[in-house]
């Protein structure tokens, strides 16, 4: 089961992406400040998660707020480090 963070998940494209990921049984965390997105687009997300076997978490916040992003991002699963390297390899 993979973990995804979808920014702007309350928008049209983001909410459709959330639905597709949840249908695969993966975990989705949405980060949205709802400046243009709508909560109504995600009303069915808990049922999408139940149907697919994944989990859904909604975080209201701004992607420009680094502490919020760090708090709600899943732990890295690749061999990427926080150094200046631009190359990362997934396990």
PyMOL CGO cylinders between C-alpha atoms (Angstrom):
from pymol import cmd
from pymol.cgo import CYLINDER

trace = [
    CYLINDER, 0.00, 0.00, 0.00, 1.50, 3.30, -1.10, 0.3, 1, 1, 1, 1, 1, 1,
    CYLINDER, 1.50, 3.30, -1.10, 1.08, 6.68, 0.56, 0.3, 1, 1, 1, 1, 1, 1,
    CYLINDER, 1.08, 6.68, 0.56, 0.32, 9.81, -1.43, 0.3, 1, 1, 1, 1, 1, 1,
    CYLINDER, 0.32, 9.81, -1.43, 0.01, 13.49, -0.60, 0.3, 1, 1, 1, 1, 1, 1,
    CYLINDER, 0.01, 13.49, -0.60, -2.24, 15.33, -3.05, 0.3, 1, 1, 1, 1, 1, 1,
    CYLINDER, -2.24, 15.33, -3.05, -1.98, 19.10, -2.90, 0.3, 1, 1, 1, 1, 1, 1,
    CYLINDER, -1.98, 19.10, -2.90, -5.01, 20.94, -4.17, 0.3, 1, 1, 1, 1, 1, 1,
    CYLINDER, -5.01, 20.94, -4.17, -7.15, 17.84, -3.68, 0.3, 1, 1, 1, 1, 1, 1,
    CYLINDER, -7.15, 17.84, -3.68, -10.29, 19.95, -3.30, 0.3, 1, 1, 1, 1, 1, 1,
    CYLINDER, -10.29, 19.95, -3.30, -10.11, 21.05, -6.92, 0.3, 1, 1, 1, 1, 1, 1,
    CYLINDER, -10.11, 21.05, -6.92, -11.60, 19.26, -9.90, 0.3, 1, 1, 1, 1, 1, 1,
    CYLINDER, -11.60, 19.26, -9.90, -8.41, 17.53, -11.03, 0.3, 1, 1, 1, 1, 1, 1,
    CYLINDER, -8.41, 17.53, -11.03, -7.14, 16.88, -7.52, 0.3, 1, 1, 1, 1, 1, 1,
    CYLINDER, -7.14, 16.88, -7.52, -10.37, 15.29, -6.32, 0.3, 1, 1, 1, 1, 1, 1,
    CYLINDER, -10.37, 15.29, -6.32, -10.48, 12.99, -9.34, 0.3, 1, 1, 1, 1, 1, 1,
    CYLINDER, -10.48, 12.99, -9.34, -6.88, 12.02, -8.66, 0.3, 1, 1, 1, 1, 1, 1,
    CYLINDER, -6.88, 12.02, -8.66, -7.77, 11.28, -5.03, 0.3, 1, 1, 1, 1, 1, 1,
    CYLINDER, -7.77, 11.28, -5.03, -10.66, 9.08, -6.14, 0.3, 1, 1, 1, 1, 1, 1,
    CYLINDER, -10.66, 9.08, -6.14, -8.43, 7.11, -8.53, 0.3, 1, 1, 1, 1, 1, 1,
    CYLINDER, -8.43, 7.11, -8.53, -5.69, 6.58, -5.93, 0.3, 1, 1, 1, 1, 1, 1,
    CYLINDER, -5.69, 6.58, -5.93, -8.16, 5.47, -3.26, 0.3, 1, 1, 1, 1, 1, 1,
    CYLINDER, -8.16, 5.47, -3.26, -9.76, 3.03, -5.71, 0.3, 1, 1, 1, 1, 1, 1,
    CYLINDER, -9.76, 3.03, -5.71, -6.39, 1.26, -5.89, 0.3, 1, 1, 1, 1, 1, 1,
    CYLINDER, -6.39, 1.26, -5.89, -6.37, 0.79, -2.12, 0.3, 1, 1, 1, 1, 1, 1,
    CYLINDER, -6.37, 0.79, -2.12, -3.63, 3.29, -1.37, 0.3, 1, 1, 1, 1, 1, 1,
    CYLINDER, -3.63, 3.29, -1.37, -3.51, 5.91, 1.40, 0.3, 1, 1, 1, 1, 1, 1,
    CYLINDER, -3.51, 5.91, 1.40, -4.16, 9.53, 0.48, 0.3, 1, 1, 1, 1, 1, 1,
    CYLINDER, -4.16, 9.53, 0.48, -3.55, 12.67, 2.47, 0.3, 1, 1, 1, 1, 1, 1,
    CYLINDER, -3.55, 12.67, 2.47, -4.97, 15.84, 0.89, 0.3, 1, 1, 1, 1, 1, 1,
    CYLINDER, -4.97, 15.84, 0.89, -3.40, 19.20, 1.66, 0.3, 1, 1, 1, 1, 1, 1,
    CYLINDER, -3.40, 19.20, 1.66, -5.55, 22.09, 0.48, 0.3, 1, 1, 1, 1, 1, 1,
    CYLINDER, -5.55, 22.09, 0.48, -6.21, 25.63, 1.65, 0.3, 1, 1, 1, 1, 1, 1,
    CYLINDER, -6.21, 25.63, 1.65, -9.49, 25.70, -0.32, 0.3, 1, 1, 1, 1, 1, 1,
    CYLINDER, -9.49, 25.70, -0.32, -8.66, 29.05, -1.89, 0.3, 1, 1, 1, 1, 1, 1,
    CYLINDER, -8.66, 29.05, -1.89, -10.12, 27.74, -5.15, 0.3, 1, 1, 1, 1, 1, 1,
    CYLINDER, -10.12, 27.74, -5.15, -11.00, 24.13, -4.39, 0.3, 1, 1, 1, 1, 1, 1,
    CYLINDER, -11.00, 24.13, -4.39, -14.24, 23.01, -2.77, 0.3, 1, 1, 1, 1, 1, 1,
    CYLINDER, -14.24, 23.01, -2.77, -14.80, 20.72, 0.18, 0.3, 1, 1, 1, 1, 1, 1,
    CYLINDER, -14.80, 20.72, 0.18, -17.84, 19.34, -1.65, 0.3, 1, 1, 1, 1, 1, 1,
    CYLINDER, -17.84, 19.34, -1.65, -15.49, 17.71, -4.17, 0.3, 1, 1, 1, 1, 1, 1,
    CYLINDER, -15.49, 17.71, -4.17, -14.16, 15.50, -1.37, 0.3, 1, 1, 1, 1, 1, 1,
    CYLINDER, -14.16, 15.50, -1.37, -17.39, 14.66, 0.46, 0.3, 1, 1, 1, 1, 1, 1,
    CYLINDER, -17.39, 14.66, 0.46, -17.39, 11.13, -0.96, 0.3, 1, 1, 1, 1, 1, 1,
    CYLINDER, -17.39, 11.13, -0.96, -13.68, 10.52, -0.25, 0.3, 1, 1, 1, 1, 1, 1,
    CYLINDER, -13.68, 10.52, -0.25, -14.27, 8.46, 2.91, 0.3, 1, 1, 1, 1, 1, 1,
    CYLINDER, -14.27, 8.46, 2.91, -16.54, 6.11, 0.97, 0.3, 1, 1, 1, 1, 1, 1,
    CYLINDER, -16.54, 6.11, 0.97, -13.96, 5.90, -1.86, 0.3, 1, 1, 1, 1, 1, 1,
    CYLINDER, -13.96, 5.90, -1.86, -11.39, 4.90, 0.77, 0.3, 1, 1, 1, 1, 1, 1,
    CYLINDER, -11.39, 4.90, 0.77, -13.70, 2.28, 2.30, 0.3, 1, 1, 1, 1, 1, 1,
    CYLINDER, -13.70, 2.28, 2.30, -14.51, 0.79, -1.10, 0.3, 1, 1, 1, 1, 1, 1,
    CYLINDER, -14.51, 0.79, -1.10, -10.86, 0.58, -2.16, 0.3, 1, 1, 1, 1, 1, 1,
    CYLINDER, -10.86, 0.58, -2.16, -9.38, -0.38, 1.18, 0.3, 1, 1, 1, 1, 1, 1,
    CYLINDER, -9.38, -0.38, 1.18, -7.21, 2.70, 1.58, 0.3, 1, 1, 1, 1, 1, 1,
    CYLINDER, -7.21, 2.70, 1.58, -7.32, 5.59, 4.01, 0.3, 1, 1, 1, 1, 1, 1,
    CYLINDER, -7.32, 5.59, 4.01, -8.20, 9.23, 3.48, 0.3, 1, 1, 1, 1, 1, 1,
    CYLINDER, -8.20, 9.23, 3.48, -7.01, 12.19, 5.54, 0.3, 1, 1, 1, 1, 1, 1,
    CYLINDER, -7.01, 12.19, 5.54, -7.88, 15.82, 4.86, 0.3, 1, 1, 1, 1, 1, 1,
    CYLINDER, -7.88, 15.82, 4.86, -5.52, 18.52, 6.06, 0.3, 1, 1, 1, 1, 1, 1,
    CYLINDER, -5.52, 18.52, 6.06, -6.54, 22.13, 5.63, 0.3, 1, 1, 1, 1, 1, 1,
    CYLINDER, -6.54, 22.13, 5.63, -3.34, 24.04, 5.11, 0.3, 1, 1, 1, 1, 1, 1,
    CYLINDER, -3.34, 24.04, 5.11, -1.15, 25.89, 2.66, 0.3, 1, 1, 1, 1, 1, 1,
    CYLINDER, -1.15, 25.89, 2.66, 1.64, 24.23, 0.71, 0.3, 1, 1, 1, 1, 1, 1,
    CYLINDER, 1.64, 24.23, 0.71, 3.71, 27.40, 1.21, 0.3, 1, 1, 1, 1, 1, 1,
    CYLINDER, 3.71, 27.40, 1.21, 3.79, 26.69, 4.97, 0.3, 1, 1, 1, 1, 1, 1,
    CYLINDER, 3.79, 26.69, 4.97, 6.84, 24.45, 5.41, 0.3, 1, 1, 1, 1, 1, 1,
    CYLINDER, 6.84, 24.45, 5.41, 6.03, 23.24, 8.96, 0.3, 1, 1, 1, 1, 1, 1,
    CYLINDER, 6.03, 23.24, 8.96, 2.58, 22.11, 7.79, 0.3, 1, 1, 1, 1, 1, 1,
    CYLINDER, 2.58, 22.11, 7.79, 4.10, 20.26, 4.84, 0.3, 1, 1, 1, 1, 1, 1,
    CYLINDER, 4.10, 20.26, 4.84, 6.67, 18.54, 7.01, 0.3, 1, 1, 1, 1, 1, 1,
    CYLINDER, 6.67, 18.54, 7.01, 4.11, 17.57, 9.63, 0.3, 1, 1, 1, 1, 1, 1,
    CYLINDER, 4.11, 17.57, 9.63, 1.72, 16.00, 7.15, 0.3, 1, 1, 1, 1, 1, 1,
    CYLINDER, 1.72, 16.00, 7.15, 4.10, 14.42, 4.63, 0.3, 1, 1, 1, 1, 1, 1,
    CYLINDER, 4.10, 14.42, 4.63, 4.72, 10.69, 4.83, 0.3, 1, 1, 1, 1, 1, 1,
    CYLINDER, 4.72, 10.69, 4.83, 8.20, 9.54, 5.77, 0.3, 1, 1, 1, 1, 1, 1,
    CYLINDER, 8.20, 9.54, 5.77, 10.49, 9.19, 2.74, 0.3, 1, 1, 1, 1, 1, 1,
    CYLINDER, 10.49, 9.19, 2.74, 10.64, 5.70, 1.35, 0.3, 1, 1, 1, 1, 1, 1,
    CYLINDER, 10.64, 5.70, 1.35, 13.34, 6.21, -1.26, 0.3, 1, 1, 1, 1, 1, 1,
    CYLINDER, 13.34, 6.21, -1.26, 17.07, 6.56, -0.86, 0.3, 1, 1, 1, 1, 1, 1,
    CYLINDER, 17.07, 6.56, -0.86, 16.77, 10.32, -1.37, 0.3, 1, 1, 1, 1, 1, 1,
    CYLINDER, 16.77, 10.32, -1.37, 18.54, 12.41, 1.19, 0.3, 1, 1, 1, 1, 1, 1,
    CYLINDER, 18.54, 12.41, 1.19, 18.14, 16.04, 2.03, 0.3, 1, 1, 1, 1, 1, 1,
    CYLINDER, 18.14, 16.04, 2.03, 21.48, 16.82, 0.48, 0.3, 1, 1, 1, 1, 1, 1,
    CYLINDER, 21.48, 16.82, 0.48, 21.99, 18.62, -2.79, 0.3, 1, 1, 1, 1, 1, 1,
    CYLINDER, 21.99, 18.62, -2.79, 21.83, 15.44, -4.84, 0.3, 1, 1, 1, 1, 1, 1,
    CYLINDER, 21.83, 15.44, -4.84, 19.30, 15.62, -7.65, 0.3, 1, 1, 1, 1, 1, 1,
    CYLINDER, 19.30, 15.62, -7.65, 19.28, 11.88, -8.25, 0.3, 1, 1, 1, 1, 1, 1,
    CYLINDER, 19.28, 11.88, -8.25, 17.09, 9.64, -6.19, 0.3, 1, 1, 1, 1, 1, 1,
    CYLINDER, 17.09, 9.64, -6.19, 16.44, 5.96, -6.46, 0.3, 1, 1, 1, 1, 1, 1,
    CYLINDER, 16.44, 5.96, -6.46, 13.42, 4.18, -5.10, 0.3, 1, 1, 1, 1, 1, 1,
    CYLINDER, 13.42, 4.18, -5.10, 13.95, 0.89, -3.30, 0.3, 1, 1, 1, 1, 1, 1,
]
cmd.load_cgo(trace, "trace")
